[in-house]
Amino acid sequence: VTNAIKYSPHGGRILVKATVWSPNTEIRIEVKDQGIGIRKEDQTKLFQEFGRILDDEHVTLNPKGVGLGLWISRKISVQMGGS
């Protein structure tokens, strides 16, 4: 959600949706925003350690990012039995 806020235009719409799957044993969380988007070739970097998108637009909007936020989120999810 933080990335959706960070990369969306001021006043942009952000949708967070949680869906229960597999008779109350799994939850799927989706975040949709009106942000700048991620090129297909950069999507493989998203959950990698230090996996930053280094084009001008992303760096300008988040100059202090180091590429750990989504990696840490995924590690926590996996430790809890998610993916």
Biopython code that builds the backbone (N, CA, C, O; Angstrom):
import numpy as np
from Bio.PDB.StructureBuilder import StructureBuilder

atoms = [
    (1, "VAL", "N", (0.832, -1.181, 0.000)),
    (1, "VAL", "CA", (0.000, 0.000, 0.000)),
    (1, "VAL", "C", (0.884, 1.255, 0.000)),
    (1, "VAL", "O", (0.555, 2.253, -0.640)),
    (2, "THR", "N", (1.988, 1.193, 0.711)),
    (2, "THR", "CA", (2.888, 2.349, 0.755)),
    (2, "THR", "C", (3.403, 2.689, -0.637)),
    (2, "THR", "O", (3.461, 3.863, -1.004)),
    (3, "ASN", "N", (3.777, 1.683, -1.414)),
    (3, "ASN", "CA", (4.248, 1.943, -2.771)),
    (3, "ASN", "C", (3.140, 2.517, -3.646)),
    (3, "ASN", "O", (3.399, 3.384, -4.481)),
    (4, "ALA", "N", (1.920, 2.048, -3.466)),
    (4, "ALA", "CA", (0.792, 2.583, -4.236)),
    (4, "ALA", "C", (0.625, 4.073, -3.950)),
    (4, "ALA", "O", (0.382, 4.864, -4.861)),
    (5, "ILE", "N", (0.755, 4.443, -2.694)),
    (5, "ILE", "CA", (0.646, 5.860, -2.319)),
    (5, "ILE", "C", (1.820, 6.650, -2.892)),
    (5, "ILE", "O", (1.639, 7.734, -3.446)),
    (6, "LYS", "N", (3.009, 6.105, -2.756)),
    (6, "LYS", "CA", (4.236, 6.781, -3.172)),
    (6, "LYS", "C", (4.263, 7.068, -4.676)),
    (6, "LYS", "O", (4.710, 8.133, -5.100)),
    (7, "TYR", "N", (3.784, 6.114, -5.476)),
    (7, "TYR", "CA", (3.922, 6.229, -6.923)),
    (7, "TYR", "C", (2.653, 6.661, -7.640)),
    (7, "TYR", "O", (2.650, 6.744, -8.868)),
    (8, "SER", "N", (1.579, 6.937, -6.918)),
    (8, "SER", "CA", (0.331, 7.402, -7.530)),
    (8, "SER", "C", (0.284, 8.928, -7.529)),
    (8, "SER", "O", (0.897, 9.576, -6.680)),
    (9, "PRO", "N", (-0.443, 9.490, -8.482)),
    (9, "PRO", "CA", (-0.567, 10.952, -8.490)),
    (9, "PRO", "C", (-1.389, 11.430, -7.287)),
    (9, "PRO", "O", (-2.220, 10.688, -6.763)),
    (10, "HIS", "N", (-1.154, 12.662, -6.859)),
    (10, "HIS", "CA", (-1.913, 13.243, -5.757)),
    (10, "HIS", "C", (-3.408, 13.173, -6.095)),
    (10, "HIS", "O", (-3.831, 13.621, -7.160)),
    (11, "GLY", "N", (-4.187, 12.616, -5.194)),
    (11, "GLY", "CA", (-5.624, 12.465, -5.421)),
    (11, "GLY", "C", (-5.990, 11.231, -6.219)),
    (11, "GLY", "O", (-7.166, 11.001, -6.501)),
    (12, "GLY", "N", (-4.983, 10.423, -6.592)),
    (12, "GLY", "CA", (-5.246, 9.200, -7.345)),
    (12, "GLY", "C", (-5.992, 8.174, -6.496)),
    (12, "GLY", "O", (-5.951, 8.227, -5.267)),
    (13, "ARG", "N", (-6.657, 7.263, -7.144)),
    (13, "ARG", "CA", (-7.449, 6.244, -6.454)),
    (13, "ARG", "C", (-6.602, 4.998, -6.192)),
    (13, "ARG", "O", (-5.891, 4.524, -7.078)),
    (14, "ILE", "N", (-6.684, 4.476, -4.974)),
    (14, "ILE", "CA", (-5.989, 3.250, -4.594)),
    (14, "ILE", "C", (-7.020, 2.291, -4.019)),
    (14, "ILE", "O", (-7.761, 2.646, -3.104)),
    (15, "LEU", "N", (-7.068, 1.077, -4.554)),
    (15, "LEU", "CA", (-8.027, 0.074, -4.127)),
    (15, "LEU", "C", (-7.277, -1.076, -3.455)),
    (15, "LEU", "O", (-6.352, -1.643, -4.037)),
    (16, "VAL", "N", (-7.674, -1.413, -2.244)),
    (16, "VAL", "CA", (-7.114, -2.563, -1.530)),
    (16, "VAL", "C", (-8.249, -3.560, -1.354)),
    (16, "VAL", "O", (-9.306, -3.229, -0.817)),
    (17, "LYS", "N", (-8.018, -4.789, -1.815)),
    (17, "LYS", "CA", (-9.068, -5.810, -1.799)),
    (17, "LYS", "C", (-8.513, -7.077, -1.135)),
    (17, "LYS", "O", (-7.431, -7.550, -1.481)),
    (18, "ALA", "N", (-9.265, -7.608, -0.189)),
    (18, "ALA", "CA", (-8.897, -8.877, 0.455)),
    (18, "ALA", "C", (-9.984, -9.893, 0.154)),
    (18, "ALA", "O", (-11.168, -9.614, 0.344)),
    (19, "THR", "N", (-9.591, -11.069, -0.312)),
    (19, "THR", "CA", (-10.524, -12.132, -0.659)),
    (19, "THR", "C", (-10.143, -13.395, 0.098)),
    (19, "THR", "O", (-8.979, -13.795, 0.087)),
    (20, "VAL", "N", (-11.111, -14.028, 0.755)),
    (20, "VAL", "CA", (-10.864, -15.289, 1.460)),
    (20, "VAL", "C", (-10.965, -16.417, 0.440)),
    (20, "VAL", "O", (-11.933, -16.492, -0.317)),
    (21, "TRP", "N", (-9.968, -17.290, 0.422)),
    (21, "TRP", "CA", (-9.909, -18.441, -0.481)),
    (21, "TRP", "C", (-9.840, -19.715, 0.344)),
    (21, "TRP", "O", (-9.658, -19.671, 1.561)),
    (22, "SER", "N", (-9.981, -20.815, -0.305)),
    (22, "SER", "CA", (-9.782, -22.152, 0.273)),
    (22, "SER", "C", (-10.397, -22.286, 1.662)),
    (22, "SER", "O", (-9.680, -22.309, 2.662)),
    (23, "PRO", "N", (-11.710, -22.374, 1.722)),
    (23, "PRO", "CA", (-12.484, -22.357, 2.966)),
    (23, "PRO", "C", (-11.764, -21.834, 4.206)),
    (23, "PRO", "O", (-11.378, -22.590, 5.097)),
    (24, "ASN", "N", (-11.597, -20.513, 4.229)),
    (24, "ASN", "CA", (-11.046, -19.799, 5.381)),
    (24, "ASN", "C", (-9.603, -20.146, 5.737)),
    (24, "ASN", "O", (-9.204, -19.973, 6.889)),
    (25, "THR", "N", (-8.816, -20.627, 4.790)),
    (25, "THR", "CA", (-7.418, -20.927, 5.101)),
    (25, "THR", "C", (-6.438, -20.013, 4.371)),
    (25, "THR", "O", (-5.259, -19.979, 4.725)),
    (26, "GLU", "N", (-6.890, -19.282, 3.375)),
    (26, "GLU", "CA", (-6.004, -18.397, 2.621)),
    (26, "GLU", "C", (-6.703, -17.064, 2.373)),
    (26, "GLU", "O", (-7.921, -17.003, 2.211)),
    (27, "ILE", "N", (-5.909, -16.005, 2.346)),
    (27, "ILE", "CA", (-6.410, -14.682, 2.000)),
    (27, "ILE", "C", (-5.546, -14.130, 0.887)),
    (27, "ILE", "O", (-4.318, -14.175, 0.960)),
    (28, "ARG", "N", (-6.189, -13.613, -0.138)),
    (28, "ARG", "CA", (-5.465, -12.958, -1.225)),
    (28, "ARG", "C", (-5.670, -11.453, -1.065)),
    (28, "ARG", "O", (-6.801, -10.985, -0.933)),
    (29, "ILE", "N", (-4.590, -10.714, -1.076)),
    (29, "ILE", "CA", (-4.655, -9.261, -0.944)),
    (29, "ILE", "C", (-4.156, -8.642, -2.241)),
    (29, "ILE", "O", (-3.057, -8.942, -2.708)),
    (30, "GLU", "N", (-4.979, -7.775, -2.815)),
    (30, "GLU", "CA", (-4.642, -7.095, -4.059)),
    (30, "GLU", "C", (-4.622, -5.594, -3.820)),
    (30, "GLU", "O", (-5.455, -5.060, -3.088)),
    (31, "VAL", "N", (-3.668, -4.920, -4.443)),
    (31, "VAL", "CA", (-3.596, -3.467, -4.387)),
    (31, "VAL", "C", (-3.553, -2.967, -5.827)),
    (31, "VAL", "O", (-2.692, -3.370, -6.609)),
    (32, "LYS", "N", (-4.487, -2.090, -6.169)),
    (32, "LYS", "CA", (-4.526, -1.485, -7.507)),
    (32, "LYS", "C", (-4.450, 0.022, -7.326)),
    (32, "LYS", "O", (-5.069, 0.590, -6.426)),
    (33, "ASP", "N", (-3.681, 0.653, -8.196)),
    (33, "ASP", "CA", (-3.529, 2.099, -8.085)),
    (33, "ASP", "C", (-3.486, 2.738, -9.465)),
    (33, "ASP", "O", (-3.594, 2.056, -10.484)),
    (34, "GLN", "N", (-3.328, 4.041, -9.484)),
    (34, "GLN", "CA", (-3.231, 4.804, -10.724)),
    (34, "GLN", "C", (-1.818, 5.348, -10.886)),
    (34, "GLN", "O", (-1.603, 6.420, -11.451)),
    (35, "GLY", "N", (-0.869, 4.582, -10.376)),
    (35, "GLY", "CA", (0.531, 5.001, -10.394)),
    (35, "GLY", "C", (1.160, 4.917, -11.764)),
    (35, "GLY", "O", (0.483, 4.689, -12.767)),
    (36, "ILE", "N", (2.474, 5.107, -11.789)),
    (36, "ILE", "CA", (3.221, 5.200, -13.041)),
    (36, "ILE", "C", (3.420, 3.853, -13.724)),
    (36, "ILE", "O", (3.803, 3.806, -14.894)),
    (37, "GLY", "N", (3.169, 2.768, -13.020)),
    (37, "GLY", "CA", (3.285, 1.442, -13.617)),
    (37, "GLY", "C", (4.700, 0.904, -13.611)),
    (37, "GLY", "O", (5.652, 1.607, -13.272)),
    (38, "ILE", "N", (4.818, -0.343, -13.989)),
    (38, "ILE", "CA", (6.118, -1.020, -14.025)),
    (38, "ILE", "C", (6.216, -1.761, -15.354)),
    (38, "ILE", "O", (5.345, -2.560, -15.696)),
    (39, "ARG", "N", (7.275, -1.490, -16.091)),
    (39, "ARG", "CA", (7.458, -2.174, -17.377)),
    (39, "ARG", "C", (7.554, -3.682, -17.161)),
    (39, "ARG", "O", (8.050, -4.140, -16.131)),
    (40, "LYS", "N", (7.081, -4.441, -18.131)),
    (40, "LYS", "CA", (7.068, -5.902, -18.041)),
    (40, "LYS", "C", (8.465, -6.451, -17.717)),
    (40, "LYS", "O", (8.596, -7.356, -16.893)),
    (41, "GLU", "N", (9.483, -5.921, -18.343)),
    (41, "GLU", "CA", (10.844, -6.435, -18.126)),
    (41, "GLU", "C", (11.375, -6.109, -16.722)),
    (41, "GLU", "O", (12.334, -6.737, -16.272)),
    (42, "ASP", "N", (10.776, -5.153, -16.033)),
    (42, "ASP", "CA", (11.197, -4.818, -14.668)),
    (42, "ASP", "C", (10.406, -5.574, -13.599)),
    (42, "ASP", "O", (10.801, -5.574, -12.433)),
    (43, "GLN", "N", (9.312, -6.208, -13.968)),
    (43, "GLN", "CA", (8.456, -6.870, -12.981)),
    (43, "GLN", "C", (9.158, -8.023, -12.266)),
    (43, "GLN", "O", (8.799, -8.342, -11.133)),
    (44, "THR", "N", (10.135, -8.646, -12.890)),
    (44, "THR", "CA", (10.860, -9.745, -12.239)),
    (44, "THR", "C", (11.713, -9.257, -11.069)),
    (44, "THR", "O", (12.102, -10.057, -10.217)),
    (45, "LYS", "N", (12.007, -7.963, -11.014)),
    (45, "LYS", "CA", (12.830, -7.395, -9.946)),
    (45, "LYS", "C", (12.032, -7.117, -8.667)),
    (45, "LYS", "O", (12.623, -6.926, -7.604)),
    (46, "LEU", "N", (10.715, -7.093, -8.758)),
    (46, "LEU", "CA", (9.880, -6.579, -7.675)),
    (46, "LEU", "C", (10.117, -7.213, -6.314)),
    (46, "LEU", "O", (10.177, -6.500, -5.312)),
    (47, "PHE", "N", (10.251, -8.512, -6.251)),
    (47, "PHE", "CA", (10.377, -9.185, -4.962)),
    (47, "PHE", "C", (11.788, -9.690, -4.697)),
    (47, "PHE", "O", (11.997, -10.518, -3.810)),
    (48, "GLN", "N", (12.764, -9.192, -5.466)),
    (48, "GLN", "CA", (14.155, -9.558, -5.253)),
    (48, "GLN", "C", (14.795, -8.597, -4.252)),
    (48, "GLN", "O", (14.425, -7.425, -4.179)),
    (49, "GLU", "N", (15.746, -9.099, -3.495)),
    (49, "GLU", "CA", (16.487, -8.258, -2.559)),
    (49, "GLU", "C", (17.216, -7.160, -3.336)),
    (49, "GLU", "O", (17.921, -7.448, -4.303)),
    (50, "PHE", "N", (17.053, -5.929, -2.924)),
    (50, "PHE", "CA", (17.613, -4.744, -3.570)),
    (50, "PHE", "C", (17.130, -4.593, -5.015)),
    (50, "PHE", "O", (17.839, -4.043, -5.858)),
    (51, "GLY", "N", (15.927, -5.083, -5.294)),
    (51, "GLY", "CA", (15.378, -5.049, -6.646)),
    (51, "GLY", "C", (14.671, -3.747, -6.964)),
    (51, "GLY", "O", (13.441, -3.698, -6.994)),
    (52, "ARG", "N", (15.427, -2.706, -7.197)),
    (52, "ARG", "CA", (14.854, -1.396, -7.519)),
    (52, "ARG", "C", (14.657, -1.228, -9.010)),
    (52, "ARG", "O", (15.378, -1.816, -9.815)),
    (53, "ILE", "N", (13.674, -0.421, -9.371)),
    (53, "ILE", "CA", (13.475, 0.002, -10.753)),
    (53, "ILE", "C", (14.235, 1.318, -10.878)),
    (53, "ILE", "O", (13.911, 2.281, -10.182)),
    (54, "LEU", "N", (15.219, 1.376, -11.734)),
    (54, "LEU", "CA", (16.127, 2.519, -11.754)),
    (54, "LEU", "C", (15.914, 3.478, -12.914)),
    (54, "LEU", "O", (16.851, 4.164, -13.322)),
    (55, "ASP", "N", (14.690, 3.543, -13.458)),
    (55, "ASP", "CA", (14.456, 4.566, -14.466)),
    (55, "ASP", "C", (14.237, 5.914, -13.770)),
    (55, "ASP", "O", (13.989, 5.952, -12.565)),
    (56, "ASP", "N", (14.325, 7.004, -14.510)),
    (56, "ASP", "CA", (14.263, 8.353, -13.927)),
    (56, "ASP", "C", (12.998, 8.601, -13.129)),
    (56, "ASP", "O", (13.050, 9.199, -12.054)),
    (57, "GLU", "N", (11.866, 8.152, -13.637)),
    (57, "GLU", "CA", (10.586, 8.420, -12.983)),
    (57, "GLU", "C", (10.495, 7.758, -11.605)),
    (57, "GLU", "O", (10.064, 8.393, -10.643)),
    (58, "HIS", "N", (10.896, 6.495, -11.504)),
    (58, "HIS", "CA", (10.847, 5.793, -10.225)),
    (58, "HIS", "C", (11.852, 6.371, -9.226)),
    (58, "HIS", "O", (11.530, 6.530, -8.048)),
    (59, "VAL", "N", (13.046, 6.680, -9.680)),
    (59, "VAL", "CA", (14.072, 7.213, -8.787)),
    (59, "VAL", "C", (13.669, 8.607, -8.294)),
    (59, "VAL", "O", (13.908, 8.943, -7.134)),
    (60, "THR", "N", (13.064, 9.413, -9.160)),
    (60, "THR", "CA", (12.624, 10.752, -8.759)),
    (60, "THR", "C", (11.558, 10.669, -7.682)),
    (60, "THR", "O", (11.592, 11.446, -6.728)),
    (61, "LEU", "N", (10.609, 9.744, -7.810)),
    (61, "LEU", "CA", (9.523, 9.626, -6.841)),
    (61, "LEU", "C", (9.961, 8.972, -5.536)),
    (61, "LEU", "O", (9.336, 9.194, -4.499)),
    (62, "ASN", "N", (11.020, 8.172, -5.567)),
    (62, "ASN", "CA", (11.479, 7.477, -4.360)),
    (62, "ASN", "C", (13.008, 7.428, -4.341)),
    (62, "ASN", "O", (13.595, 6.355, -4.484)),
    (63, "PRO", "N", (13.655, 8.582, -4.165)),
    (63, "PRO", "CA", (15.116, 8.617, -4.268)),
    (63, "PRO", "C", (15.846, 7.870, -3.159)),
    (63, "PRO", "O", (16.994, 7.472, -3.353)),
    (64, "LYS", "N", (15.221, 7.667, -2.008)),
    (64, "LYS", "CA", (15.898, 7.017, -0.882)),
    (64, "LYS", "C", (15.627, 5.514, -0.802)),
    (64, "LYS", "O", (16.191, 4.834, 0.055)),
    (65, "GLY", "N", (14.781, 4.991, -1.671)),
    (65, "GLY", "CA", (14.456, 3.568, -1.634)),
    (65, "GLY", "C", (15.664, 2.705, -1.930)),
    (65, "GLY", "O", (16.517, 3.069, -2.740)),
    (66, "VAL", "N", (15.735, 1.550, -1.264)),
    (66, "VAL", "CA", (16.857, 0.633, -1.510)),
    (66, "VAL", "C", (16.405, -0.695, -2.111)),
    (66, "VAL", "O", (17.239, -1.544, -2.426)),
    (67, "GLY", "N", (15.094, -0.884, -2.272)),
    (67, "GLY", "CA", (14.612, -2.111, -2.893)),
    (67, "GLY", "C", (14.447, -3.271, -1.942)),
    (67, "GLY", "O", (14.633, -4.424, -2.331)),
    (68, "LEU", "N", (14.097, -2.984, -0.693)),
    (68, "LEU", "CA", (13.911, -4.065, 0.281)),
    (68, "LEU", "C", (12.453, -4.245, 0.730)),
    (68, "LEU", "O", (12.103, -5.313, 1.234)),
    (69, "GLY", "N", (11.612, -3.250, 0.563)),
    (69, "GLY", "CA", (10.251, -3.302, 1.096)),
    (69, "GLY", "C", (9.439, -4.500, 0.629)),
    (69, "GLY", "O", (8.907, -5.240, 1.456)),
    (70, "LEU", "N", (9.333, -4.705, -0.677)),
    (70, "LEU", "CA", (8.553, -5.837, -1.188)),
    (70, "LEU", "C", (9.249, -7.163, -0.909)),
    (70, "LEU", "O", (8.584, -8.177, -0.700)),
    (71, "TRP", "N", (10.576, -7.169, -0.904)),
    (71, "TRP", "CA", (11.327, -8.386, -0.583)),
    (71, "TRP", "C", (11.037, -8.815, 0.854)),
    (71, "TRP", "O", (10.788, -9.993, 1.111)),
    (72, "ILE", "N", (11.066, -7.870, 1.789)),
    (72, "ILE", "CA", (10.761, -8.181, 3.193)),
    (72, "ILE", "C", (9.317, -8.646, 3.333)),
    (72, "ILE", "O", (9.044, -9.608, 4.051)),
    (73, "SER", "N", (8.400, -7.981, 2.661)),
    (73, "SER", "CA", (6.983, -8.381, 2.711)),
    (73, "SER", "C", (6.796, -9.815, 2.236)),
    (73, "SER", "O", (6.053, -10.590, 2.838)),
    (74, "ARG", "N", (7.478, -10.159, 1.150)),
    (74, "ARG", "CA", (7.367, -11.535, 0.621)),
    (74, "ARG", "C", (7.962, -12.542, 1.601)),
    (74, "ARG", "O", (7.387, -13.610, 1.810)),
    (75, "LYS", "N", (9.105, -12.217, 2.204)),
    (75, "LYS", "CA", (9.726, -13.130, 3.190)),
    (75, "LYS", "C", (8.768, -13.388, 4.363)),
    (75, "LYS", "O", (8.634, -14.526, 4.812)),
    (76, "ILE", "N", (8.121, -12.364, 4.846)),
    (76, "ILE", "CA", (7.156, -12.523, 5.952)),
    (76, "ILE", "C", (5.998, -13.402, 5.493)),
    (76, "ILE", "O", (5.575, -14.303, 6.217)),
    (77, "SER", "N", (5.490, -13.145, 4.304)),
    (77, "SER", "CA", (4.382, -13.956, 3.788)),
    (77, "SER", "C", (4.757, -15.424, 3.674)),
    (77, "SER", "O", (3.984, -16.298, 4.068)),
    (78, "VAL", "N", (5.942, -15.699, 3.136)),
    (78, "VAL", "CA", (6.402, -17.083, 2.984)),
    (78, "VAL", "C", (6.574, -17.749, 4.351)),
    (78, "VAL", "O", (6.212, -18.914, 4.519)),
    (79, "GLN", "N", (7.123, -17.022, 5.328)),
    (79, "GLN", "CA", (7.299, -17.581, 6.675)),
    (79, "GLN", "C", (5.961, -17.929, 7.321)),
    (79, "GLN", "O", (5.884, -18.801, 8.186)),
    (80, "MET", "N", (4.904, -17.230, 6.884)),
    (80, "MET", "CA", (3.574, -17.495, 7.432)),
    (80, "MET", "C", (2.808, -18.521, 6.593)),
    (80, "MET", "O", (1.625, -18.763, 6.829)),
    (81, "GLY", "N", (3.491, -19.120, 5.613)),
    (81, "GLY", "CA", (2.864, -20.137, 4.785)),
    (81, "GLY", "C", (2.246, -19.632, 3.501)),
    (81, "GLY", "O", (1.571, -20.381, 2.794)),
    (82, "GLY", "N", (2.474, -18.356, 3.194)),
    (82, "GLY", "CA", (1.921, -17.772, 1.974)),
    (82, "GLY", "C", (2.888, -17.838, 0.827)),
    (82, "GLY", "O", (3.890, -18.552, 0.865)),
    (83, "SER", "N", (2.564, -17.073, -0.200)),
    (83, "SER", "CA", (3.451, -17.019, -1.372)),
    (83, "SER", "C", (3.569, -15.604, -1.862)),
    (83, "SER", "O", (4.271, -15.347, -2.841)),
]
sb = StructureBuilder()
sb.init_structure("model")
sb.init_model(0)
sb.init_chain("A")
sb.init_seg("    ")
for serial, (resi, resn, name, xyz) in enumerate(atoms, 1):
    if name == "N":
        sb.init_residue(resn, " ", resi, " ")
    sb.init_atom(name, np.array(xyz, "f"), 0.0, 1.0, " ", f" {name:<3s}", serial, name[0])
structure = sb.get_structure()
